[in-house]
Amino acid sequence: MRRYLIVDDNREFAENLAEILRDRGDEVVVAESGPEAIDAARKEHFDALLTDMRMPVMGGTEVVQAIRRIDPGAAVMLITAHVSDETLDAALREGVLAVMPKPVPVPRLMELLDAARRDSVVLLVDDDSRLCDNLAEALRTRGFAPVTAGSIAETEKLGPAEPLCALVDLRVPEGPDGEAVRILAERYPRMPLIVLTGLNDPPPLPHHELFTKPFDTGTLLGAVERLHARRTSGSR
């Protein structure tokens, strides 16, 4: 049995979604506001948080930030009927598994929830947008929540989520080779760094594993899976 927290000021919508999940044998708590959701998160841990983006008092991004401070390990999905690119970008920086439209495509939602993991935020730092998009989708398929950055400036603005690991290119715009690796190593000193590079002679920076481009995506995902298994088993 898994536990989910649904946050939406539309009680009817939230209860309908909760009923679908309960019919599968899951436990669901419904909150109609951000403060109510925060109170629920203080009482118990949830496998995943599903929250509407637009609500009175607190929006979805604020709810995610507040609950991350209480329970940084919960997987997060956002549900929205309308969202601007700016709001969506801010949400994705929080490390969400997916942003779902309203009405919710239930089969897809169930697939994502079945795959969702606690402690699943993965930082992905690379200026190759096609590579980032492909890796991000592959990570989501396996239940991980990617947070992407394409430059040194974006790396320095990453949200408050506690990452499982980082996949980071050695050569990122706006800094010398290895600068993004150094920034992340300083900010998250215990976080494993998986370095990606197309350089023939990469600089000797501390890292957990190194993958030379082009690499096999399945092998890279396997490395992330092993780190997740190590964290969830309680070892470091």
N, C-alpha and C positions, 0 to 999 in steps of 0.2 A: 504494500500500500504506500502511495506517495501523498504528500501534503502540498496543497497549493493555496496561495492567497490571491484572490481576485479583487481588484480595486476599481470601482466604477460608480459614478454618481447615478447612473441608470440602473436602479436596483433590478428591474425586470430582466434586462440584458444579462447582468451578472449572475442572477439566479438561474437563468436558462443555461448559461454556460457551465455553472456549477453543477447543475443536474446532470448534464452530459458526462462530466467527469466522475460524479458520484456513482452513476450507473456502471462505470468501469471498475468501481471498487476503491476509488481514490477519496481522500478526505479533503474537503474544501472549506475555507473560511472566506466569507464575503464581507468586504468593507466598502462603505459608500463615500469615504473621504480619506484624504491623506492622513490626518491625525488618527482616525480609527484604524487605518492600516498599520501605522507605526506602533500603536498600542498592541495590536495583534502580534507584530513581529517581536515585541519585547517579551511576550508570553511563550512563544514557541518558534522553532525554526521551520522553515518551509523549503521544499525542494525547488519550488519556482514561484516567482511573483509575476502575475499578469496584471498590468495596470493600464487604464485609459490615459491618454496623453492630456486631454483637455478636461479639467475638473475645477470646480470652485475651490477657493482657499489654497490648494496646492495642486500644481500640474503634475503630470506623470514623471517628468525628469526630476522634480523636487522630491517626489515620493521615493524614487529609486535612490537618490543621493542619501536621503535620511535613513532608509532601510539598509543601505550598504554599510552605514556606520554602526548599525546594530548587528547585522548579520551579513558580512561581506561575501559569504560563500553562496548565497542563493542565486540560482539562475533567474534571469529577468527577460520578460517579453512585454513589448508595448503594443497596445491596441489603439487604433485611431481611425477616425473618419476623415479628418482634415489635419494636415501638418505641413508647415513650411520647410523648405530645405534647411534653413538655419536651425530650426528646432530639431529636425531629424538628425542633423550632424551632431548637435549637442547630445542627443540621446545616444547615438551610436558610440560616442566617446565614453559613455558610462559603462560600456561592455555588456550590451544586450544581445541575447540570443537571436532575436528577430523583432521586426516591426510588422504587425499584422493589420490588415485593413478591416473596416467594418462594412458590411457584415463579415464575420470571421469565416474563412474557409476551414471548416471543422476538420476534415481529413488531414490537411497540412498541419493544423495546430496540434492534432494528436501525435503526428509523426515527430514534431519538434519536441513536444513534452516527453515523449517516450525516450528520446535521445538526450534530453537535457541533463546536465550534470551540475552538481554543486562544485564550487572552486574551479570554475571553468574559463575564466577570463584569460585570453592569450593576447599579448601585445604583438602587433605585426607592423614593423617599421621598414618601409621600402618605398622608393619613389616610382617604381614600376607599377602603375595603376592596374594593368592587366594581371600581373602576377598577384598583386594584393587581392583583387576581386576573386580570382580563382582560388587562392588559398583561403580567403575568408569564407567562401561558400563551402569548400571542403571541410573546414573546421566546424561550421554550423551543422553540417550534415552529421558530424560525429558528436554533436552536443556541446561544442565549445563556443564561447562568445568572443569573437575577435574585436579588438580595438585597434584601428589602423592610424598610422601617421606616415606622411610622405616627405617630411623635412625635419630638420633640427628644431625649428620653431614649433611645429606640431607635436614633436616628441615632448617638449617642455610643457605643453598644455594638456597632457593626458589627464583624464579624470581620476577620481579617488578610489576606483576599484583596486582590489589586491590581486595582482596577476599571478597565474600559475607559472607562466614563463614568458619569454619574449623571443620572437623570431625577428632578427634585426640584420639588415644589410650593413656591411662595413662602409659602403660609400653612399652617403645620404647627402642631399643638397644642403648648402648653407654651413658646411663645416668640413674639417679635414677627415680623411679616412679614419674610421673608428670612433668618431665623436659621439654618435648616437649610442654606441656600445658603452662608452665611458659615462655618458649621462645616465643611462639606465642602471648601470652597475652602482653608481653613487646613490641614486634615488631608491633602488630596491636591492640592497646589498646581499640578500639571501635568495633572490630570484634567479633561477637557472636561465642563462642566455644561450640561445641557439643561434649561431652566427651564420648568415647567408652571404656568399661572396662570389663575384665573378673575377676577382683578382687572382693572378697566378701566385703571388707571394704575399698572403695576408699578414698584416702586422700581428705581433705576438700579444694579443689582448686576452684577458681571462674569459673563458667561455665553457659551457657544458658540452656542446657538440658543434661541429662545423660542417656545413653543407656547401659544396662548390656548385655553382650554377653551370649548366642546367642539372637539377637534381630530380630524384624520383619523389613525387609528392607523397605517395604511400609510405615511403620510408621515413620521410619527415613527420608525417602524421603519427607514425608508429612511435617516434621519439617523444612526441607530445603525450601520446597515450601512456607511455611508461612513466613520465613525470607525474601525470595525474594519478596513476595507480600508486605511485610512491607517496604522494601527498595524502591520498585518502586512506592509505594504510597506516598513516601516522608517522612515517619516517621522513627524514630530510636528507 
